[in-house]
Amino acid sequence: MRSIWETRHFHRPPDLVVVGAGIVGLFTALFYKRANPHHHVVILERGPFPSGASVKNAGFACFGSPSELLADETKEGTDAMLTRVENRWKGLLELRAELGDVAIGFEPTGGHEIYGAHDPLYTHVAERFDALNAALRPIFGRSVFEWDDTAVAHFGLHPGHHLVKTDLEGPLDSGALMSTLLRKVQAAGVLFRPNCSVVGLEDLPSGVQVKINGGEVLRAANVVLCTNGYARQLFPELPVEPARGQVLKTAPIPGLKLRGTFHYDEGFFYFRDHDGGVLLGGGRNLDVAGETTWEDATTEPIQNALEDLLRTVILPGTSFQVVHRWSGIMGMGPSKSPIVERRSERVVVAVRLGGMGVALGIRVARQAAELVGL
Ligand SMILES: Cc1cc2nc3c(=O)[nH]c(=O)nc-3n(C[C@H](O)[C@H](O)[C@H](O)COP(=O)(O)OP(=O)(O)OC[C@H]3O[C@@H](n4cnc5c(N)ncnc54)[C@H](O)[C@@H]3O)c2cc1C
């Protein structure tokens, strides 16, 4: 018993359905709608709000620490490593230009990597440091990383560590980013439908049948799947493993010296200041099998390891109280590169952003929107 108004405005068959309202899904819908203002674009999101990694992450606006980039170079070669750095750097610049530094809470307080005094990783990075900086220079037009061991005391970290810094990175507020982006997408005329879990996609000769939990079925001209770590729930053959990341946050610490974003232990741990306290995540490497899961949860061994790192490296001799713990699901696979490809005539997937979605999300979305027909 639908009225003509409902039929015309709310039940009009969508020209594009985007599945998943993370940073990739929202930007995909925005770019497509901008290019096709008269098309009906609908985002179907499983949660009551965006609920994936984009609202669970640590908010590092980063393009890669020296040890991460050197590991990528060893695994994939220099060109692949440099291409991804360039994408991440340009992605960050585009993100900041599109939404504005104030709206996303970007703080230009710098990115850092620390190494233990006798850590072989330190020797490895030190040996290849100048060559890495030289290789990065054409992308940034200047030197990127510099050593600054004196900053270890300045930030209150355990003495004896070595530290590399860059002034080109910094933390942002992922909640502010995502709510600003969601408002922008809705203002552009995209229909955001929360609490709609897509349970099936079927290609038809003239469109795609999109089945939603509860029995509703939409007929869309095109679909872009932006479900990242959950991609295999709809396309089991995609090489995307769920990868849980756990995080904790302390209460404000009087006199906290830490400022900026920090990577530690090959990037397996990452921490930053937030609201006068420390936000710390990582430790997936301690239980890779257990953390390969779609279940949002924290576990005692990993949370204990995070607290241990606070006590021994980040806040030595300072008492702290953990007031918040959470987890989020990333999408990872045999390659670090995201998958942006057409799965059928009318279905595109844009998934597997790894731990780089803040920087890469906007560019992956542009690519997906172009594939579907900007
Ligand atoms: C703990 C943690 C820390 C991180 N830290 C950083 C960081 O500091 N910097 C950085 O660059 N990256 C970081 N990342 C990675 C980054 O958050 C992701 O790469 C990025 O958010 C991925 O965005 P996305 O849009 O692809 O996916 P998501 O944000 O995961 O969005 C996917 C959406 O799809 C929805 N969905 C899933 N299945 C369905 C379905 N069947 N129907 C409808 N909707 C569905 C989900 O609810 C979700 O909202 C971190 C990730 C985690 C988990």
The ligand as an SDF file (V2000), in Angstrom:
LIG
                    3D

 53 58  0  0  0  0  0  0  0  0999 V2000
   42.0520   -1.2290   15.4870 C   0  0  0  0  0  0  0  0  0  0  0  0
   42.3220   -0.6340   14.1320 C   0  0  0  0  0  0  0  0  0  0  0  0
   43.2380    0.4030   14.0060 C   0  0  0  0  0  0  0  0  0  0  0  0
   43.4870    0.9710   12.7540 C   0  0  0  0  0  0  0  0  0  0  0  0
   44.2740    2.0730   12.6830 N   0  0  0  0  0  0  0  0  0  0  0  0
   44.4290    2.6870   11.4930 C   0  0  0  0  0  0  0  0  0  0  0  0
   45.1320    3.9000   11.4060 C   0  0  0  0  0  0  0  0  0  0  0  0
   45.5620    4.4310   12.4230 O   0  0  0  0  0  0  0  0  0  0  0  0
   45.3360    4.4650   10.1770 N   0  0  0  0  0  0  0  0  0  0  0  0
   44.8290    3.8780    9.0450 C   0  0  0  0  0  0  0  0  0  0  0  0
   45.0610    4.4040    7.9400 O   0  0  0  0  0  0  0  0  0  0  0  0
   44.0930    2.7640    9.1130 N   0  0  0  0  0  0  0  0  0  0  0  0
   43.8770    2.1670   10.2970 C   0  0  0  0  0  0  0  0  0  0  0  0
   43.1170    1.0460   10.3700 N   0  0  0  0  0  0  0  0  0  0  0  0
   42.5450    0.5100    9.1340 C   0  0  0  0  0  0  0  0  0  0  0  0
   41.3870    1.3840    8.6320 C   0  0  0  0  0  0  0  0  0  0  0  0
   40.5200    1.6650    9.6860 O   0  0  0  0  0  0  0  0  0  0  0  0
   40.6680    0.6240    7.5050 C   0  0  0  0  0  0  0  0  0  0  0  0
   41.5940    0.3130    6.4850 O   0  0  0  0  0  0  0  0  0  0  0  0
   39.5350    1.4380    6.8870 C   0  0  0  0  0  0  0  0  0  0  0  0
   38.7000    1.9890    7.8740 O   0  0  0  0  0  0  0  0  0  0  0  0
   38.7160    0.5600    5.9600 C   0  0  0  0  0  0  0  0  0  0  0  0
   37.6090    1.3010    5.5010 O   0  0  0  0  0  0  0  0  0  0  0  0
   36.4660    0.5760    4.6710 P   0  0  0  0  0  0  0  0  0  0  0  0
   35.4770    1.5970    4.3050 O   0  0  0  0  0  0  0  0  0  0  0  0
   37.0960   -0.2190    3.5810 O   0  0  0  0  0  0  0  0  0  0  0  0
   35.8610   -0.5130    5.6540 O   0  0  0  0  0  0  0  0  0  0  0  0
   35.0260   -0.3990    7.0050 P   0  0  0  0  0  0  0  0  0  0  0  0
   35.2150    0.8750    7.6890 O   0  0  0  0  0  0  0  0  0  0  0  0
   35.3260   -1.6580    7.7550 O   0  0  0  0  0  0  0  0  0  0  0  0
   33.5340   -0.4010    6.4920 O   0  0  0  0  0  0  0  0  0  0  0  0
   32.8530   -1.5470    6.0550 C   0  0  0  0  0  0  0  0  0  0  0  0
   31.3850   -1.3410    6.4060 C   0  0  0  0  0  0  0  0  0  0  0  0
   30.6130   -2.3800    5.7910 O   0  0  0  0  0  0  0  0  0  0  0  0
   29.5680   -2.7260    6.6690 C   0  0  0  0  0  0  0  0  0  0  0  0
   29.1080   -4.0560    6.2740 N   0  0  0  0  0  0  0  0  0  0  0  0
   29.7940   -5.2210    6.3190 C   0  0  0  0  0  0  0  0  0  0  0  0
   29.0570   -6.2200    5.7930 N   0  0  0  0  0  0  0  0  0  0  0  0
   27.8820   -5.6770    5.4070 C   0  0  0  0  0  0  0  0  0  0  0  0
   26.7120   -6.2000    4.7920 C   0  0  0  0  0  0  0  0  0  0  0  0
   26.5920   -7.4950    4.4590 N   0  0  0  0  0  0  0  0  0  0  0  0
   25.6690   -5.3590    4.5390 N   0  0  0  0  0  0  0  0  0  0  0  0
   25.7690   -4.0330    4.8570 C   0  0  0  0  0  0  0  0  0  0  0  0
   26.8550   -3.4890    5.4430 N   0  0  0  0  0  0  0  0  0  0  0  0
   27.9020   -4.3020    5.7110 C   0  0  0  0  0  0  0  0  0  0  0  0
   30.2170   -2.6700    8.0480 C   0  0  0  0  0  0  0  0  0  0  0  0
   29.2640   -2.5520    9.0860 O   0  0  0  0  0  0  0  0  0  0  0  0
   31.1040   -1.4250    7.9040 C   0  0  0  0  0  0  0  0  0  0  0  0
   30.4560   -0.2510    8.3390 O   0  0  0  0  0  0  0  0  0  0  0  0
   42.8400    0.4520   11.6020 C   0  0  0  0  0  0  0  0  0  0  0  0
   41.9200   -0.5890   11.7340 C   0  0  0  0  0  0  0  0  0  0  0  0
   41.6520   -1.1310   12.9810 C   0  0  0  0  0  0  0  0  0  0  0  0
   40.6450   -2.2450   13.0980 C   0  0  0  0  0  0  0  0  0  0  0  0
  1  2  1  0
  2  3  1  0
  2 52  2  0
  3  4  2  0
  4  5  1  0
  4 50  1  0
  5  6  2  0
  6  7  1  0
  6 13  1  0
  7  8  2  0
  7  9  1  0
  9 10  1  0
 10 11  2  0
 10 12  1  0
 12 13  2  0
 13 14  1  0
 14 15  1  0
 14 50  1  0
 15 16  1  0
 16 17  1  0
 16 18  1  0
 18 19  1  0
 18 20  1  0
 20 21  1  0
 20 22  1  0
 22 23  1  0
 23 24  1  0
 24 25  2  0
 24 26  1  0
 24 27  1  0
 27 28  1  0
 28 29  2  0
 28 30  1  0
 28 31  1  0
 31 32  1  0
 32 33  1  0
 33 34  1  0
 33 48  1  0
 34 35  1  0
 35 36  1  0
 35 46  1  0
 36 37  1  0
 36 45  1  0
 37 38  2  0
 38 39  1  0
 39 40  1  0
 39 45  2  0
 40 41  1  0
 40 42  2  0
 42 43  1  0
 43 44  2  0
 44 45  1  0
 46 47  1  0
 46 48  1  0
 48 49  1  0
 50 51  2  0
 51 52  1  0
 52 53  1  0
M  END
$$$$
